[in-house]
């Protein structure tokens, strides 16, 4: 997976709902898992949160 592509997806997954003024999506376990995975990847690279 390309780093830039992953970072973009991670940022959308993390920021998207808040920017649209909606609470985080909790009803979708798959989505929650991918958000956690994206955060972990960002932490490993030392970028993002």
N, CA, C and O atoms as CSV, one atom per row, in Angstrom:
chain,resi,resn,atom,element,x,y,z
A,1,UNK,N,N,0.847,-1.203,0.000
A,1,UNK,CA,C,0.000,0.000,0.000
A,1,UNK,C,C,0.877,1.246,0.000
A,1,UNK,O,O,1.881,1.318,0.709
A,2,UNK,N,N,0.476,2.235,-0.817
A,2,UNK,CA,C,1.257,3.478,-0.867
A,2,UNK,C,C,1.052,4.293,0.409
A,2,UNK,O,O,-0.053,4.375,0.946
A,3,UNK,N,N,2.129,4.882,0.868
A,3,UNK,CA,C,2.067,5.636,2.120
A,3,UNK,C,C,1.116,6.824,2.001
A,3,UNK,O,O,0.284,7.050,2.879
A,4,UNK,N,N,1.241,7.585,0.908
A,4,UNK,CA,C,0.384,8.758,0.735
A,4,UNK,C,C,-1.099,8.357,0.703
A,4,UNK,O,O,-1.944,8.998,1.328
A,5,UNK,N,N,-1.388,7.290,-0.033
A,5,UNK,CA,C,-2.773,6.830,-0.149
A,5,UNK,C,C,-3.310,6.436,1.224
A,5,UNK,O,O,-4.435,6.782,1.586
A,6,UNK,N,N,-2.495,5.712,1.979
A,6,UNK,CA,C,-2.920,5.259,3.302
A,6,UNK,C,C,-3.143,6.451,4.223
A,6,UNK,O,O,-4.123,6.496,4.967
A,7,UNK,N,N,-2.227,7.414,4.168
A,7,UNK,CA,C,-2.353,8.579,5.043
A,7,UNK,C,C,-3.630,9.346,4.717
A,7,UNK,O,O,-4.331,9.799,5.622
A,8,UNK,N,N,-3.935,9.491,3.432
A,8,UNK,CA,C,-5.153,10.187,3.026
A,8,UNK,C,C,-6.389,9.471,3.543
A,8,UNK,O,O,-7.312,10.103,4.057
A,9,UNK,N,N,-6.404,8.135,3.405
A,9,UNK,CA,C,-7.544,7.357,3.879
A,9,UNK,C,C,-7.675,7.483,5.392
A,9,UNK,O,O,-8.775,7.638,5.921
A,10,UNK,N,N,-6.543,7.416,6.076
A,10,UNK,CA,C,-6.564,7.501,7.540
A,10,UNK,C,C,-7.113,8.850,7.978
A,10,UNK,O,O,-7.946,8.929,8.881
A,11,UNK,N,N,-6.640,9.913,7.331
A,11,UNK,CA,C,-7.094,11.255,7.701
A,11,UNK,C,C,-8.598,11.399,7.464
A,11,UNK,O,O,-9.311,11.973,8.286
A,12,UNK,N,N,-9.073,10.871,6.329
A,12,UNK,CA,C,-10.512,10.930,6.046
A,12,UNK,C,C,-11.297,10.147,7.087
A,12,UNK,O,O,-12.332,10.602,7.575
A,13,UNK,N,N,-10.793,8.969,7.420
A,13,UNK,CA,C,-11.496,8.117,8.375
A,13,UNK,C,C,-11.560,8.768,9.750
A,13,UNK,O,O,-12.553,8.635,10.465
A,14,UNK,N,N,-10.485,9.477,10.116
A,14,UNK,CA,C,-10.412,10.074,11.446
A,14,UNK,C,C,-11.134,11.421,11.498
A,14,UNK,O,O,-11.892,11.686,12.431
A,15,UNK,N,N,-10.898,12.276,10.490
A,15,UNK,CA,C,-11.439,13.629,10.533
A,15,UNK,C,C,-12.833,13.749,9.911
A,15,UNK,O,O,-13.643,14.569,10.344
A,16,UNK,N,N,-13.101,12.942,8.914
A,16,UNK,CA,C,-14.313,13.073,8.121
A,16,UNK,C,C,-15.596,13.343,8.888
A,16,UNK,O,O,-16.222,14.385,8.694
A,17,UNK,N,N,-16.004,12.406,9.768
A,17,UNK,CA,C,-17.280,12.568,10.478
A,17,UNK,C,C,-17.340,13.860,11.302
A,17,UNK,O,O,-18.367,14.539,11.306
A,18,UNK,N,N,-16.256,14.203,11.994
A,18,UNK,CA,C,-16.266,15.415,12.814
A,18,UNK,C,C,-16.384,16.657,11.941
A,18,UNK,O,O,-17.091,17.601,12.295
A,19,UNK,N,N,-15.687,16.664,10.789
A,19,UNK,CA,C,-15.717,17.843,9.941
A,19,UNK,C,C,-17.127,18.070,9.405
A,19,UNK,O,O,-17.524,19.210,9.166
A,20,UNK,N,N,-17.888,16.983,9.216
A,20,UNK,CA,C,-19.257,17.131,8.713
A,20,UNK,C,C,-20.236,17.394,9.856
A,20,UNK,O,O,-21.444,17.484,9.636
A,21,UNK,N,N,-19.715,17.516,11.072
A,21,UNK,CA,C,-20.575,17.841,12.201
A,21,UNK,C,C,-21.376,16.657,12.710
A,21,UNK,O,O,-22.406,16.832,13.361
A,22,UNK,N,N,-20.900,15.435,12.410
A,22,UNK,CA,C,-21.602,14.250,12.899
A,22,UNK,C,C,-20.718,13.509,13.893
A,22,UNK,O,O,-19.493,13.572,13.794
A,23,UNK,N,N,-21.317,12.813,14.843
A,23,UNK,CA,C,-20.514,12.008,15.776
A,23,UNK,C,C,-19.833,10.864,15.025
A,23,UNK,O,O,-20.256,10.491,13.931
A,24,UNK,N,N,-18.794,10.320,15.613
A,24,UNK,CA,C,-18.081,9.204,15.001
A,24,UNK,C,C,-19.025,8.021,14.781
A,24,UNK,O,O,-19.911,7.759,15.594
A,25,UNK,N,N,-18.823,7.319,13.676
A,25,UNK,CA,C,-19.670,6.173,13.382
A,25,UNK,C,C,-19.271,5.003,14.283
A,25,UNK,O,O,-18.151,4.500,14.198
A,26,UNK,N,N,-20.197,4.577,15.145
A,26,UNK,CA,C,-19.887,3.488,16.065
A,26,UNK,C,C,-20.556,2.177,15.642
A,26,UNK,O,O,-20.217,1.105,16.144
A,27,UNK,N,N,-21.504,2.279,14.717
A,27,UNK,CA,C,-22.322,1.112,14.400
A,27,UNK,C,C,-21.617,0.142,13.453
A,27,UNK,O,O,-22.103,-0.966,13.228
A,28,UNK,N,N,-20.477,0.551,12.900
A,28,UNK,CA,C,-19.809,-0.299,11.919
A,28,UNK,C,C,-18.465,-0.794,12.448
A,28,UNK,O,O,-17.473,-0.067,12.385
A,29,UNK,N,N,-18.421,-2.037,12.974
A,29,UNK,CA,C,-17.186,-2.572,13.556
A,29,UNK,C,C,-16.036,-2.615,12.546
A,29,UNK,O,O,-14.884,-2.373,12.905
A,30,UNK,N,N,-16.350,-2.924,11.277
A,30,UNK,CA,C,-15.296,-2.984,10.261
A,30,UNK,C,C,-14.637,-1.627,10.092
A,30,UNK,O,O,-13.413,-1.523,10.016
A,31,UNK,N,N,-15.456,-0.592,10.035
A,31,UNK,CA,C,-14.917,0.751,9.862
A,31,UNK,C,C,-14.079,1.140,11.075
A,31,UNK,O,O,-12.999,1.714,10.936
A,32,UNK,N,N,-14.589,0.822,12.269
A,32,UNK,CA,C,-13.858,1.157,13.492
A,32,UNK,C,C,-12.499,0.473,13.479
A,32,UNK,O,O,-11.490,1.063,13.865
A,33,UNK,N,N,-12.483,-0.782,13.028
A,33,UNK,CA,C,-11.232,-1.527,12.989
A,33,UNK,C,C,-10.243,-0.887,12.023
A,33,UNK,O,O,-9.059,-0.768,12.337
A,34,UNK,N,N,-10.715,-0.476,10.859
A,34,UNK,CA,C,-9.811,0.118,9.876
A,34,UNK,C,C,-9.282,1.458,10.373
A,34,UNK,O,O,-8.149,1.831,10.068
A,35,UNK,N,N,-10.095,2.182,11.135
A,35,UNK,CA,C,-9.629,3.447,11.707
A,35,UNK,C,C,-8.504,3.157,12.699
A,35,UNK,O,O,-7.481,3.842,12.699
A,36,UNK,N,N,-8.691,2.158,13.532
A,36,UNK,CA,C,-7.650,1.816,14.509
A,36,UNK,C,C,-6.374,1.391,13.806
A,36,UNK,O,O,-5.272,1.754,14.215
A,37,UNK,N,N,-6.543,0.594,12.715
A,37,UNK,CA,C,-5.369,0.146,11.962
A,37,UNK,C,C,-4.632,1.329,11.356
A,37,UNK,O,O,-3.402,1.383,11.373
A,38,UNK,N,N,-5.397,2.279,10.818
A,38,UNK,CA,C,-4.782,3.459,10.197
A,38,UNK,C,C,-4.040,4.288,11.242
A,38,UNK,O,O,-2.948,4.794,10.982
A,39,UNK,N,N,-4.642,4.423,12.430
A,39,UNK,CA,C,-3.980,5.161,13.508
A,39,UNK,C,C,-2.680,4.477,13.901
A,39,UNK,O,O,-1.664,5.142,14.106
A,40,UNK,N,N,-2.705,3.140,14.009
A,40,UNK,CA,C,-1.503,2.398,14.391
A,40,UNK,C,C,-0.397,2.595,13.359
A,40,UNK,O,O,0.767,2.787,13.711
A,41,UNK,N,N,-0.772,2.546,12.088
A,41,UNK,CA,C,0.212,2.737,11.011
A,41,UNK,C,C,0.800,4.145,11.077
A,41,UNK,O,O,2.004,4.328,10.895
A,42,UNK,N,N,-0.046,5.134,11.336
A,42,UNK,CA,C,0.425,6.519,11.423
A,42,UNK,C,C,1.374,6.673,12.609
A,42,UNK,O,O,2.383,7.371,12.516
A,43,UNK,N,N,1.051,6.026,13.712
A,43,UNK,CA,C,1.897,6.119,14.891
A,43,UNK,C,C,3.269,5.496,14.616
A,43,UNK,O,O,4.298,6.019,15.045
A,44,UNK,N,N,3.268,4.370,13.894
A,44,UNK,CA,C,4.538,3.720,13.564
A,44,UNK,C,C,5.412,4.620,12.705
A,44,UNK,O,O,6.633,4.636,12.860
A,45,UNK,N,N,4.790,5.370,11.797
A,45,UNK,CA,C,5.568,6.257,10.917
A,45,UNK,C,C,5.896,7.575,11.604
A,45,UNK,O,O,6.705,8.363,11.114
A,46,UNK,N,N,5.244,7.804,12.763
A,46,UNK,CA,C,5.513,9.040,13.483
A,46,UNK,C,C,4.751,10.223,12.925
A,46,UNK,O,O,5.126,11.370,13.165
A,47,UNK,N,N,3.682,9.961,12.182
A,47,UNK,CA,C,2.856,11.053,11.648
A,47,UNK,C,C,1.433,10.869,12.142
A,47,UNK,O,O,1.076,9.806,12.651
A,48,UNK,N,N,0.621,11.904,11.993
A,48,UNK,CA,C,-0.760,11.804,12.424
A,48,UNK,C,C,-0.841,11.800,13.936
A,48,UNK,O,O,0.033,12.343,14.611
A,49,UNK,N,N,-1.901,11.181,14.478
A,49,UNK,CA,C,-2.024,11.200,15.934
A,49,UNK,C,C,-1.419,9.935,16.530
A,49,UNK,O,O,-1.424,9.762,17.749
